[in-house]
Amino acid sequence: MSKKKEKKKQKNGKLAKHQDSLVDKQPQYLGITTQLAANNNSTPKKIKRKIYEQELHRLHVELVKLQEWIKYKGLKVVVIFEGRDAAGKGGAIKRITESLNPRVCRVAALGTPTEKEKTQWYFQRYVAHLPAAGEMVLFDRSWYNRAGVERVMGFCSHEEYVEFLRSCPEFECMLQRSGIILIKYWFSVSDEEQEQRFQARLKDPTKRWKLSPMDLESRARWVEYSKAKDDMFNATDTQESPWYVVKADNKKLARLNCIKHLLSMIPYKDLTPQPMELPPRQRAMDYIRPPMSLQNFVPEEY
């Protein structure tokens, strides 16, 4: 080997060691080593499925602890999930609720208001879904529809929109004075990522139902929705009730970040029920099972 090639090899070896030392010094988040991009953007772009599932399980254990604390202390918790179509709100909600008791943690996803509801006080139909003591309600979209889709699509008058921006902070302060813990999340997704998710939904028959004519219309009004979101934040991102923005271009990381933050918002203690010892099963001494031929069974196709 020539001296020139040998020097180049040594140089590459030193460079590799230097890069390894940088990896060791990279910031840790939720047990995940983030990879720094060339432009010094430290936002992690990918996460291995195994690490994601391990971290999600760990957070699920903590969510159960939070659930038991909410029930024990009689807390009333409202968590609002807002964001553009296909931002990942529903996926995050699903990962929060899948290990929890639906009697403690429930989801409120209201549809289009009825003709009767349109004549009511705007917040009235949402009030019926607020939590009682010992409950947590996750709003998959909320009263902020008026500041977003209703404004952009013209489903409310300008006067109604202005009144909403004025009265919404007052309404939320009223909820908080009544003892409700209010947490608001905005899932932020880029137009490129949203487009990819729309295209994926079109190709997948199990997800095609997620696309509606309204979604396609919102796709064509990206700028209008951006302006509406900015105005909404200006009016309702208050010190008492701030918005928390979740970067959502990576669904898995968005879920982990959101759950981790939610857990940090409510101090709790571990009241997880202790394991119980199961007594021996009783033997059926005086019971004779009826013939199976008398019952209707589901065909065993699998």
C-alpha positions, 0 to 999 in steps of 0.5 A: 500500500502506498504512503498516500493511501495509508495516510488516507486510511488513517484519516478516515479512521480518525474521522469515523472515531470522531463521528462515533464520539458525536453520536455518544454525545447526541441528546437523549429523548424518551430513551431514543437517540436522536440523529442530527441532520446535516443542517443541524436540525435536531428533530428526529425523523425516524424511530425503529419499531421495536424502540417505539413499541417499548417506549409506548408500552412504558408510557401506557404503564404511566397512563394507567397510573395517571388514570388511577390518580384521576379516579382517586382524586376526583379530577376532571380533565379535558384534553383537546386535539386540534390540527389539520386533516390527516395530522395524526390526532386520531392516532394519538388519541387511540394510543392514549386510550387503548390501555385505559378504562373507557369508564374513566377516559372517553373520547368526544368526537362530535359530528355536524351540528343538528338544526336544533343545535345550530340555534343553541348557544355555540358551546352548549353541545360541548358542555354535555360532554364535559367530564364529571369527577374522576373522568378524562375526556379527549376531544377529537376536534372541539369548539375550535371548529368555529375558528377553523373549518367554520370560518374557512368554509363559511359555515358561520357569519363573521359576527359569530366568528368574532364573538367566538374569538372573544368569548372562547377564552372566557369560556375556558376560564370558566371551565378552569374555575369550575375545577376542570384541567384543560390541556390543548394540543395542536398537531402540526403537519407540513403540506408535503406530509399531509399530501402523502397521507391523503394519497396513502388513504386513497390507495388503502380501502381500509382508510379511504373512509377517512377522506371526505369531500370536506377534506379535499376542500381543505386540501385546496385551502391550505393558506386560508387554514394557515391564516385561520390557525394563526388568528386562533392562536393569537386570540386563544393562546393565553397564559391560563390556557396555552396551546401546545404544538406537537410536531406531527410529520412523524406519527410515532414520534408525535404520539410519544411526545404528546403522551409524555407531555400529557403525563407531565401536565398532571402530577400523579402518584402510583396507585396501580392496583396490586396483583391479586392471588387467585383462589383455586377454581371451584369444581362443578359438582352439581352442574351438567353442561347442556349439549353443545348441539343445542347452541348456535356457534359461530363457524370456525372459518379460521 
